[in-house]
Amino acid sequence: MRRAGICYLKEEIGLAVDRELVRDDQAPPGVVAGQAARRVLLPLVVMALVTLGLGLLITRVLGHSALIAGDEAFSREVAQERTPFWNQLTHYGSMLSDTPVIIVLTAVAVIVFRLVFRRWREGVFLVLGVCAQSAIFLLATVFAQRPRPHVPHLDPAPPTSSYPSGHTSAAVAFYCGVALVLTLHTYRHAILNAVWWLLGAGAPLTVGASRIYRGMHHLTDVGWGLVLGVFCLVVVGQAILLRPIPALSWRARRTPVVESPRAGAAAR
């Protein structure tokens, strides 16, 4: 009878069972982070190796290829169209993902999520997402060392930190990460979800375009920054946000399964 009741519950509610289980989970931050680390370690290591391999391919094999020449030509064309207005506008666009800004915004978001949702799951997700892309970005910049575009640079930065665009990947991890958290808590409100993702996706695109305009990254650097940010967001989000921590969903364990008359009759 109990098994029949569970089957009936899953048939009637479907994916909402997992959604509500995740929303109600109250596991402490250390447990959430520990479980998530075991789930995301292998995918992130693979992504780090792919990112590093692509960077070495660009810098040591394809240095004189049409792809790299096209990258440089595009950067020169963009630099030739600069104006004081766009110089100022892209300054603020790039600032959206400056390291101090992302650190402060992430800390604030973690505190707000804790106060509003009364748990650490969302905060741990955001911190791990931002840290994951940052670690892979730093690894690639240390070993790949791709020079920045050969155009006047509008921002100070190390000359061999072009690939990948850390500003872009950090923007995806933070802004899209916040949008994902909000969407999971307002999934019944289509307009709100559209707003979250308009802002969440708009920020990384603005940052990426600004970095190209300001001569800080090639087009391919920004493109891989987007890929890196999305990958980290999906992997960490799948591990933390989209399923409960095993054996630690205390509210779910304490909630009895109510058997429907139809399920009881089926069991008999």
C-alpha positions in Angstrom: 0.0 0.0 0.0 2.8 2.4 0.9 4.5 1.8 -2.5 1.3 2.3 -4.3 0.8 5.6 -2.5 4.2 6.8 -3.5 3.6 5.9 -7.1 0.3 7.7 -7.1 2.0 10.8 -5.6 4.6 10.8 -8.3 2.0 10.4 -11.0 -0.1 13.2 -9.7 2.6 15.7 -8.9 5.4 14.7 -11.2 8.5 16.9 -11.2 7.0 19.1 -8.6 8.0 16.4 -6.0 11.7 17.0 -6.6 11.2 20.8 -6.8 9.5 21.0 -3.5 12.0 18.6 -1.9 14.8 20.9 -3.0 13.0 24.0 -1.8 12.3 22.5 1.6 15.8 21.1 2.2 17.5 22.6 5.3 20.9 20.9 5.1 23.7 23.1 6.6 26.2 24.8 4.3 29.1 22.5 5.0 27.0 19.5 4.0 25.6 21.1 0.9 29.1 22.2 -0.2 30.6 18.7 0.5 28.0 16.8 -1.4 28.2 19.3 -4.3 32.0 19.1 -4.5 31.8 15.4 -5.1 29.3 15.9 -7.9 31.0 18.7 -9.7 34.7 17.9 -9.3 35.1 15.6 -12.3 33.1 17.8 -14.8 35.0 20.9 -13.7 38.4 19.1 -14.0 37.4 18.1 -17.6 36.3 21.7 -18.4 39.6 23.0 -17.0 41.6 20.7 -19.2 39.5 21.5 -22.3 39.9 25.3 -21.6 43.6 24.9 -21.1 44.0 22.8 -24.2 42.1 25.2 -26.3 44.2 28.1 -25.0 47.4 26.3 -25.8 46.1 25.4 -29.3 45.3 29.1 -29.9 48.7 30.4 -28.6 51.1 27.7 -29.8 49.5 26.1 -32.9 47.0 28.5 -34.5 49.1 31.7 -34.0 49.2 32.5 -37.7 45.9 30.9 -38.7 42.9 32.7 -40.3 41.0 32.4 -37.1 43.5 34.4 -35.1 44.0 36.9 -38.0 40.2 37.4 -38.0 40.2 37.9 -34.3 42.8 40.7 -34.6 41.1 42.3 -37.6 37.8 42.4 -35.7 39.4 44.1 -32.7 41.0 46.7 -35.0 37.7 47.5 -36.7 36.0 47.9 -33.4 38.8 50.1 -32.0 38.5 52.4 -35.1 34.8 53.1 -34.3 35.4 54.3 -30.7 33.7 57.5 -29.5 33.8 59.3 -26.2 30.2 58.3 -25.5 30.8 54.6 -26.0 34.1 54.8 -24.2 32.3 56.0 -21.1 29.3 53.6 -21.5 31.5 50.5 -21.9 33.5 51.6 -18.9 30.4 51.1 -16.8 29.5 47.9 -18.7 32.9 46.4 -18.0 32.6 47.5 -14.3 29.6 45.2 -13.9 32.0 42.3 -13.6 35.1 43.8 -12.1 36.6 41.5 -9.5 35.8 43.8 -6.4 32.2 44.3 -7.7 31.6 40.5 -8.2 33.0 39.8 -4.7 30.8 42.4 -3.0 27.7 41.5 -5.0 28.2 37.8 -4.3 28.6 38.4 -0.6 25.5 40.5 -0.5 23.5 38.0 -2.5 24.5 35.2 -0.1 23.3 37.2 2.9 20.0 38.1 1.2 19.4 34.5 0.1 20.0 33.3 3.6 17.6 35.8 5.1 14.9 35.4 2.5 15.0 31.6 2.0 16.3 30.7 5.5 18.9 28.3 4.3 22.3 28.2 2.7 21.7 26.2 -0.5 21.3 29.2 -2.8 24.3 31.0 -1.4 26.6 27.9 -1.6 25.5 27.5 -5.3 26.4 31.1 -6.1 29.7 31.0 -4.4 30.8 27.7 -5.9 29.7 28.8 -9.4 31.7 32.0 -9.2 34.7 30.3 -7.7 34.7 27.4 -10.2 34.8 29.7 -13.2 37.5 31.9 -11.6 39.7 28.9 -10.8 39.5 27.6 -14.4 40.1 31.1 -15.8 43.2 31.6 -13.6 44.6 28.3 -14.7 44.2 29.2 -18.4 45.7 32.6 -18.0 48.8 31.2 -16.2 49.6 28.5 -18.8 48.1 29.8 -22.1 49.1 33.4 -21.7 47.4 34.8 -24.8 48.3 38.4 -25.6 45.6 40.9 -25.6 44.4 42.4 -29.0 47.0 44.7 -30.6 44.9 47.8 -30.2 45.0 50.6 -27.6 43.7 49.2 -24.3 41.2 51.4 -22.4 41.7 49.5 -19.1 44.9 48.5 -17.2 45.5 44.8 -17.1 48.2 42.2 -17.5 49.2 41.9 -21.2 48.9 38.1 -21.4 45.6 37.5 -19.7 43.3 37.7 -22.8 42.1 34.1 -22.9 39.5 33.4 -21.7 37.5 36.5 -20.7 37.2 36.2 -16.9 35.0 39.2 -16.8 32.5 37.5 -19.0 32.6 34.1 -17.3 32.2 35.7 -13.9 29.2 37.8 -15.2 27.5 34.6 -16.4 28.2 32.8 -13.1 26.9 35.6 -10.9 24.1 37.3 -12.9 22.7 34.2 -14.5 23.2 32.4 -11.2 21.0 34.9 -9.4 18.4 34.7 -12.2 18.3 30.9 -11.8 17.8 31.1 -8.1 15.0 33.6 -8.4 13.4 31.6 -11.2 13.3 28.5 -9.1 11.4 30.4 -6.4 9.0 32.2 -8.8 8.6 29.5 -11.4 4.8 30.1 -11.5 5.2 33.7 -12.6 6.2 33.9 -16.2 6.6 37.7 -16.3 8.9 37.7 -13.3 11.0 34.9 -14.8 11.3 36.8 -18.1 12.5 39.8 -16.2 15.1 37.8 -14.2 16.6 36.3 -17.4 16.4 39.5 -19.4 18.6 41.1 -16.7 20.6 38.0 -15.9 21.5 37.2 -19.6 21.8 40.9 -20.5 24.6 41.6 -18.0 27.1 39.0 -19.4 26.4 40.1 -23.0 27.0 43.7 -22.0 30.2 42.9 -20.2 31.5 40.8 -23.1 30.7 43.5 -25.7 32.3 46.1 -23.5 35.5 44.1 -23.0 35.9 43.6 -26.8 35.2 47.3 -27.4 37.8 48.4 -24.9 40.5 46.2 -26.5 40.8 43.9 -23.5 39.7 40.6 -25.2 39.4 39.0 -28.6 36.0 37.8 -29.8 37.0 34.2 -29.2 38.1 35.0 -25.6 34.7 36.4 -24.8 33.0 33.5 -26.6 34.8 30.9 -24.5 34.2 33.0 -21.4 30.4 32.7 -22.1 30.8 28.9 -22.6 32.9 28.6 -19.4 30.4 30.5 -17.3 27.4 28.6 -18.6 29.1 25.3 -18.1 30.0 26.1 -14.4 26.5 27.4 -13.8 24.9 24.2 -15.2 27.1 21.8 -13.4 27.0 23.5 -10.0 23.3 24.3 -10.4 22.5 20.7 -11.2 24.4 19.5 -8.2 23.0 21.9 -5.7 19.8 23.6 -6.8 18.0 20.9 -8.8 18.0 18.0 -6.4 18.1 17.6 -2.6 21.1 16.5 -0.6 20.7 12.7 -0.1 19.4 11.6 3.3 19.3 15.2 4.5 16.0 16.5 3.4 14.6 16.4 6.9 11.3 18.0 6.2 10.7 15.6 3.4 11.6 12.6 5.6 9.3 13.8 8.3 6.4 14.3 5.9 4.2 11.2 5.8 3.0 10.0 2.4 -0.8 10.3 2.2 -2.3 7.4 0.3 -5.3 8.3 -1.8 -8.3 6.0 -1.9 -7.5 5.2 -5.5 -4.0 4.1 -4.6 -5.2 2.1 -1.6 -7.8 0.3 -3.7 -5.1 -0.5 -6.3 -2.9 -2.0 -3.6 -5.7 -4.3 -2.3 
